[in-house]
Amino acid sequence: MSSYYIGLSLLSNMGRNSASPREILHTEGRRVLSLLDGRPEGELEKIMAKDPSGRPFFTDRQLLADFSISHSGNMVAVSFVNRGQTQGNNLPFVDLRTGCDIELVKPRVNARGIAEEFFTEPEVGYIFAHGEGPDSENSYSIERFFQIWTLKECFLKLRGYSVFDMAKAPSFIGADGALRLEFPGPLTFRVFSLSSSAERYVLASAVEGPLQPSVLWFSPPLALRNMAAIKAETSPDDTVMAKM
């Protein structure tokens, strides 16, 4: 039986720590991953490596688990999927991947230029059709901008691409102007909005197959709203090679 989790942690006292915010968030991401996996961090470190693209993975080929870690602002997100143990060494190795991305929602300098360079025309229309602010030329929906950005990022992370491969990500807006995925492959995406009185985040997570995530908090939770569930149909011509 496969299990699919999204672990979340909000750090509120990073300014009191002597380490850099990036180091603190990195350490917290590994802590959350170890809690999701159920093994101490030291044991996980022994079976973790990176493939040639820089994507981290577990080297234990009997584990059949995958993970993705993202952080932004004061928030850490970890997606973790586990298909369980194999029944014997002679069974073929079946890969199962996940990817996640979380972003602090804040205005972006040159948002239109970023969108027009990296997003599809329907995605640009989706973002700028509902502007926020008095300047209709430059106003846009900040939340919609980050919906598209996080969806593309978690796809890239799942596939082992970098942000420089943004053109390889599919479009997430259909002909009707709504969030939709027209892409061959057994993928399921979820988009969430997380908010407090002080800040707001957009989180996207992707997994191979029709799995739905269980969201687990490892800190006091923020208000969480499920914004969209997007599925791609299975295509035998579109497969992901097993990680080596």
C-alpha positions as CSV (number, residue, x, y, z in Angstrom):
1,M,0.0,0.0,0.0
2,S,1.4,3.4,-1.0
3,S,1.5,6.3,1.4
4,Y,1.8,10.0,0.4
5,Y,2.4,12.8,2.9
6,I,3.1,16.5,2.9
7,G,4.9,17.6,6.0
8,L,4.8,21.3,6.9
9,S,6.7,23.3,9.5
10,L,6.6,27.0,10.3
11,L,9.7,28.4,12.0
12,S,8.9,31.6,14.0
13,N,12.2,32.2,15.9
14,M,14.9,32.1,13.2
15,G,16.1,35.5,14.1
16,R,17.3,34.3,17.5
17,N,19.5,31.6,16.0
18,S,23.1,32.2,15.1
19,A,22.9,30.0,12.0
20,S,21.8,31.5,8.7
21,P,18.1,31.2,7.8
22,R,19.0,28.9,4.9
23,E,20.8,26.5,7.2
24,I,18.0,26.5,9.7
25,L,15.4,25.7,7.0
26,H,17.7,23.0,5.6
27,T,18.0,21.4,9.0
28,E,14.3,21.6,9.6
29,G,13.6,20.0,6.2
30,R,15.7,17.0,7.1
31,R,14.1,16.7,10.5
32,V,10.6,16.7,8.9
33,L,11.7,14.1,6.4
34,S,13.0,11.8,9.1
35,L,9.7,12.1,11.0
36,L,7.8,11.2,7.9
37,D,10.1,8.3,7.1
38,G,10.2,7.1,10.7
39,R,14.0,6.8,11.0
40,P,16.6,9.0,12.7
41,E,18.2,11.7,10.5
42,G,21.6,10.0,10.9
43,E,20.3,6.8,9.3
44,L,18.7,8.7,6.5
45,E,21.9,10.6,5.7
46,K,23.6,7.2,5.0
47,I,21.1,6.3,2.2
48,M,20.8,9.7,0.6
49,A,22.6,10.8,-2.6
50,K,22.1,13.1,-5.6
51,D,21.7,12.0,-9.2
52,P,23.7,13.8,-12.0
53,S,21.0,16.5,-12.2
54,G,21.3,17.2,-8.5
55,R,18.1,15.6,-7.5
56,P,18.3,13.9,-4.1
57,F,17.0,10.4,-3.7
58,F,17.3,7.3,-1.4
59,T,19.9,4.8,-2.5
60,D,18.2,1.9,-0.7
61,R,16.5,0.3,-3.7
62,Q,14.4,-1.9,-1.4
63,L,12.8,1.2,0.2
64,L,10.8,2.3,-2.8
65,A,10.4,5.8,-1.4
66,D,11.0,9.3,-2.7
67,F,10.9,12.8,-1.3
68,S,11.1,16.5,-2.2
69,I,12.0,19.4,0.1
70,S,11.2,23.0,-0.4
71,H,11.4,26.1,1.8
72,S,10.5,29.8,1.5
73,G,10.2,32.6,4.0
74,N,9.8,30.8,7.4
75,M,8.1,27.7,6.0
76,V,9.4,24.2,5.2
77,A,7.5,21.7,3.0
78,V,8.4,18.1,2.5
79,S,6.5,15.7,0.2
80,F,7.1,12.0,0.9
81,V,5.8,9.0,-1.0
82,N,6.5,5.4,0.0
83,R,5.4,2.3,-1.8
84,G,6.7,-0.1,0.9
85,Q,9.1,-2.9,0.9
86,T,9.6,-5.2,-2.1
87,Q,8.8,-8.9,-1.7
88,G,12.1,-10.2,-3.1
89,N,15.3,-9.1,-4.8
90,N,14.2,-10.6,-8.1
91,L,11.2,-8.2,-8.6
92,P,11.7,-5.3,-11.0
93,F,12.5,-2.0,-9.4
94,V,9.5,0.3,-9.8
95,D,10.2,4.0,-9.3
96,L,7.7,6.4,-7.6
97,R,8.5,10.1,-7.6
98,T,7.2,13.2,-5.9
99,G,8.0,16.9,-6.1
100,C,6.9,19.9,-4.1
101,D,7.4,23.7,-4.1
102,I,6.3,26.3,-1.6
103,E,6.6,30.1,-2.1
104,L,6.0,33.1,0.2
105,V,3.3,35.2,-1.6
106,K,4.8,38.7,-2.2
107,P,4.9,41.0,-5.1
108,R,7.5,40.1,-7.8
109,V,9.5,42.7,-9.6
110,N,8.8,42.5,-13.3
111,A,6.1,39.8,-12.8
112,R,4.8,40.3,-16.4
113,G,8.3,39.8,-17.8
114,I,8.9,36.7,-15.8
115,A,5.5,35.3,-16.8
116,E,5.9,36.1,-20.5
117,E,9.4,34.5,-20.5
118,F,8.6,31.3,-18.6
119,F,4.8,30.7,-18.7
120,T,2.5,29.8,-21.6
121,E,0.2,32.4,-23.2
122,P,-2.9,30.9,-21.4
123,E,-1.1,31.0,-18.1
124,V,-0.2,34.7,-18.6
125,G,-3.8,35.4,-19.4
126,Y,-4.9,33.5,-16.3
127,I,-2.6,35.6,-14.1
128,F,-3.2,39.1,-15.6
129,A,-6.9,38.7,-16.2
130,H,-7.7,39.4,-12.6
131,G,-5.3,42.2,-11.6
132,E,-4.8,43.6,-8.1
133,G,-4.1,47.3,-8.0
134,P,-4.9,50.5,-9.9
135,D,-2.4,50.0,-12.8
136,S,-4.2,47.6,-15.2
137,E,-1.1,47.2,-17.3
138,N,1.1,45.9,-14.5
139,S,-1.5,44.6,-12.0
140,Y,-2.0,40.9,-11.6
141,S,-3.2,38.2,-9.3
142,I,-0.2,37.5,-7.0
143,E,-1.8,34.3,-5.8
144,R,-2.4,33.0,-9.4
145,F,1.2,33.9,-10.3
146,F,2.5,31.7,-7.5
147,Q,0.0,28.9,-8.3
148,I,1.5,28.6,-11.8
149,W,5.1,29.0,-10.5
150,T,4.8,26.3,-7.8
151,L,3.0,23.9,-10.1
152,K,5.8,24.2,-12.7
153,E,8.5,23.9,-10.0
154,C,7.1,20.8,-8.4
155,F,6.9,19.2,-11.9
156,L,10.5,20.1,-12.6
157,K,11.6,18.7,-9.2
158,L,9.7,15.4,-9.8
159,R,11.4,14.9,-13.2
160,G,14.8,16.0,-12.0
161,Y,15.0,19.2,-14.0
162,S,16.2,22.6,-12.9
163,V,14.5,26.0,-13.0
164,F,16.4,26.6,-16.2
165,D,14.3,23.9,-17.8
166,M,11.0,25.7,-17.2
167,A,10.1,25.3,-20.9
168,K,9.8,21.6,-20.3
169,A,7.0,22.0,-17.8
170,P,3.5,21.6,-19.2
171,S,0.8,24.3,-19.3
172,F,-1.5,24.3,-16.3
173,I,-4.3,26.3,-17.9
174,G,-6.8,24.8,-20.3
175,A,-8.7,26.2,-23.2
176,D,-11.5,27.3,-20.8
177,G,-9.1,29.5,-18.9
178,A,-9.2,27.3,-15.7
179,L,-6.5,25.3,-13.9
180,R,-6.2,22.1,-16.0
181,L,-3.4,19.8,-17.1
182,E,-3.2,18.5,-20.6
183,F,-0.2,16.3,-20.3
184,P,0.3,12.6,-20.9
185,G,1.5,10.9,-17.7
186,P,0.3,9.4,-14.5
187,L,0.6,12.6,-12.4
188,T,-1.5,14.2,-9.8
189,F,-1.0,17.8,-8.6
190,R,-2.5,19.5,-5.5
191,V,-2.3,23.3,-4.8
192,F,-2.8,24.8,-1.4
193,S,-3.0,28.2,0.1
194,L,-1.6,28.6,3.7
195,S,-2.2,31.8,5.6
196,S,-1.8,33.6,8.9
197,S,-2.4,37.1,10.0
198,A,1.2,38.0,9.0
199,E,2.0,36.0,5.8
200,R,0.6,33.8,3.1
201,Y,2.1,30.9,1.1
202,V,1.2,28.9,-1.9
203,L,2.2,25.2,-1.9
204,A,2.1,22.7,-4.8
205,S,2.9,19.0,-4.7
206,A,3.0,16.4,-7.4
207,V,3.1,12.6,-7.3
208,E,3.1,9.8,-9.9
209,G,-0.2,8.1,-9.9
210,P,-3.7,8.9,-8.4
211,L,-2.5,9.3,-4.8
212,Q,-3.9,12.0,-2.5
213,P,-1.7,13.4,0.2
214,S,-2.2,13.5,3.9
215,V,-1.1,16.9,5.2
216,L,0.9,16.7,8.5
217,W,2.0,19.7,10.6
218,F,5.2,19.6,12.7
219,S,4.6,23.1,14.1
220,P,1.5,25.1,15.0
221,P,-0.6,25.0,11.8
222,L,-1.6,27.9,9.5
223,A,-5.0,28.1,8.0
224,L,-4.9,25.7,5.0
225,R,-7.1,25.9,1.9
226,N,-7.1,23.3,-0.9
227,M,-7.2,25.4,-4.1
228,A,-7.1,22.7,-6.8
229,A,-6.5,19.1,-7.6
230,I,-5.2,18.4,-11.1
231,K,-4.7,15.0,-12.7
232,A,-3.0,13.8,-15.9
233,E,-4.2,10.7,-17.6
234,T,-1.8,7.7,-17.7
235,S,0.0,7.2,-21.0
236,P,2.2,4.1,-21.6
237,D,4.4,6.2,-23.9
238,D,5.3,8.6,-21.0
239,T,7.4,6.9,-18.3
240,V,10.0,8.0,-15.8
241,M,13.2,6.0,-15.8
242,A,14.3,4.6,-12.5
243,K,16.9,6.6,-10.6
244,M,20.3,5.0,-10.6
